[in-house]
Amino acid sequence: MNSHLPTEKQQKLKQLMVIFSILLITFVFTFLIAKPTRELSSFELDQQGQKVGSGPTEFRIYNHQVYVAVPSNGHYLIPEADLKTIRMLSDDIATRQIAVDQKHVYCGNMILNNLNPQTVRSIGDGYITDGQVSYYCSQITERNTELSVVKEVWQILLHHTGIGSKPQNYWYPHYQLETSQSPYQLTVQGTVSNGENTYFRGKLVEQANGHTMRYLPSYSGSSDRLRESSYYTADGTHVYYKNQSVPVQDHPQLMVFDFGGGIESEFLHDPKTQNFYYQTSPFSQKYSPYRLLNKDDEHAHDPLFLSQQGIYFFHRKEQKLQRTGDNPFSQKMTQLAPDVFHNGQDTYYLGLYDKYIRSGRGTKLCYRSTVLYRLKNAPVNRWQKIAEVKYGDGRWRAATIWKNGAQYYYFDEFGQGQGFKQAVYQIKDAYALRFILNPSRSSDDIRQYVRRGILLSPQADRLLQAKYDEKFCLSLFWSESE
């Protein structure tokens, strides 16, 4: 018997590979010669389309068809929509993504099953009900996690050739609530309860008392006063991040720090235990208690947390606490100005260091970092505050001026949003000092100081760096150490 002859399984596999290759070549050829499906632009629909209803709406009628805007992926056709009866659910801006016709209720371009379009009404904040069935339809679009990468690629190819419809890679998230005899009522923003079940933005919050729910107070450096947290709530007993339980008991001293103002920028602080939480995760008890060094994001990408064991930051991409270096403030810390500190021996300040590389393909951001600098040649016992830098005819403060020996320093309070990436600058000379002390007409005048060389980076040591990568940059491996 010849062992080299192909087996029956090998022959079938070869046949399948041939068939697959033929189908692939046919599809690629069709894809290349087919006329791509032309997608209507948002400009065409907004300018030439007819709005559905007279109030806030994401729906347009164009060329006898109904379309809806789905931010992050343009407009979608709703082939099931009835032109004669299509209407908005209400004139409330919170329902601008919800439409109704004689047969269906639409959350964006998705049909909400089992709802009676004749009796459906808004509860508030995206919650709707027909008296029996209730839904939540988000006002903000999200990535459709139910659509796999393989399916999305396949649907893109079909749509390109005009064979299939546009892939639903973004949508308005929507959830059906548990059916109940007791009606759902809005308790706090984004939350409904019927006395048995409580939902936060459409998701069940287990064991929550919806009628005692409140948002925790939140501190943000962009505001002079506390506001409500975006995601942390409590009901007198439990604490929640979105709809997930946080392992801490509710009490009046709980505080949220919103660092950066992004979607996942909040940290919860429990003064009783001196611990912090990111989303639902407590910081490691191994290094507690913790103290927050910088509650504002003026000259930092991330908050830095002081412990007797070192300085830490929470790596939000890797979801873990990381040590960045020794804590120079373990015995004493005095704050001179926002993001400027001393420990009785040396002066420290915060700044940003973002690493870019440039090539023929453009500029790429490799990593971002928050740096704690130690100022050189500045004895702690010689600091004198001598003036404030003001603008707007002296109505607003932008910085303070300090003297140390014969040298003058500028302690910035504008922050990175105004182009100041570090908290401390050295004033160039006596002429520059006189120029700075004259009240400026606008914030634009202040921003020019660094560009014009009036303010300089002082001599300082980079003590520690809280860093996270944005993109992989191979050239960093053989470049000088940062």
CORPE-V990660 format. One record per backbone hydrogen bond with DSSP energy under -1.0 kcal/mol. NH is the residue of the N-H (numbers start at 0). CO is the residue of the C=O. If there is no record, write none. Layout:
BEGIN
((NH | CO) (NH | CO))
END
This chain:
BEGIN
((4 | 1) (10 | 6) (11 | 7) (12 | 8) (13 | 9) (14 | 10) (15 | 11) (16 | 12) (17 | 13) (18 | 14) (19 | 15) (20 | 16) (21 | 17) (22 | 18) (23 | 19) (24 | 20) (25 | 21) (26 | 22) (27 | 23) (28 | 24) (29 | 25) (30 | 26) (31 | 27) (32 | 28) (33 | 29) (36 | 159) (44 | 40) (45 | 41) (46 | 42) (47 | 43) (48 | 44) (49 | 60) (51 | 58) (57 | 95) (59 | 66) (60 | 49) (61 | 64) (66 | 59) (67 | 75) (68 | 57) (69 | 73) (72 | 69) (75 | 67) (77 | 65) (80 | 77) (85 | 81) (86 | 99) (88 | 97) (94 | 91) (95 | 92) (97 | 94) (98 | 105) (99 | 86) (100 | 103) (105 | 98) (106 | 109) (107 | 96) (109 | 106) (111 | 104) (119 | 115) (120 | 128) (122 | 126) (123 | 126) (126 | 123) (127 | 134) (128 | 120) (129 | 132) (134 | 127) (135 | 174) (136 | 125) (137 | 172) (141 | 170) (143 | 168) (144 | 142) (146 | 143) (151 | 147) (152 | 148) (153 | 149) (154 | 150) (155 | 151) (156 | 152) (157 | 153) (158 | 154) (159 | 155) (160 | 156) (161 | 158) (162 | 157) (163 | 157) (168 | 166) (170 | 141) (174 | 135) (176 | 133) (184 | 192) (186 | 190) (190 | 187) (191 | 198) (192 | 184) (193 | 196) (198 | 191) (199 | 202) (200 | 189) (202 | 199) (204 | 197) (207 | 204) (211 | 208) (213 | 233) (215 | 231) (217 | 226) (218 | 255) (222 | 219) (226 | 217) (228 | 215) (232 | 239) (233 | 213) (234 | 237) (239 | 232) (240 | 243) (241 | 230) (243 | 240) (245 | 238) (247 | 245) (249 | 236) (253 | 250) (254 | 268) (255 | 216) (256 | 266) (257 | 218) (258 | 264) (266 | 256) (267 | 276) (268 | 254) (269 | 274) (273 | 269) (274 | 269) (276 | 267) (277 | 280) (280 | 277) (282 | 275) (286 | 283) (289 | 273) (290 | 305) (292 | 303) (304 | 311) (305 | 290) (306 | 309) (309 | 306) (310 | 324) (311 | 304) (312 | 321) (314 | 319) (315 | 313) (318 | 314) (319 | 314) (321 | 312) (323 | 310) (324 | 310) (333 | 341) (335 | 339) (336 | 339) (339 | 336) (340 | 347) (341 | 333) (342 | 345) (347 | 340) (348 | 372) (349 | 338) (350 | 370) (351 | 420) (352 | 368) (354 | 366) (356 | 363) (358 | 361) (361 | 358) (363 | 356) (365 | 354) (366 | 354) (367 | 467) (369 | 465) (370 | 350) (371 | 463) (372 | 348) (373 | 460) (374 | 346) (375 | 458) (381 | 378) (382 | 379) (383 | 402) (385 | 400) (386 | 400) (388 | 398) (390 | 395) (391 | 439) (392 | 439) (395 | 390) (397 | 388) (398 | 388) (399 | 410) (400 | 386) (401 | 408) (402 | 383) (403 | 406) (406 | 403) (408 | 401) (409 | 424) (410 | 399) (411 | 422) (412 | 397) (415 | 297) (417 | 414) (418 | 415) (419 | 414) (422 | 349) (424 | 409) (425 | 455) (426 | 407) (427 | 453) (432 | 428) (433 | 429) (434 | 430) (435 | 431) (436 | 432) (439 | 389) (446 | 442) (447 | 443) (448 | 445) (451 | 447) (452 | 449) (453 | 448) (454 | 448) (455 | 425) (460 | 373) (462 | 371) (462 | 460) (463 | 371) (465 | 369) (467 | 367) (469 | 365) (470 | 365) (475 | 472) (476 | 473))
END
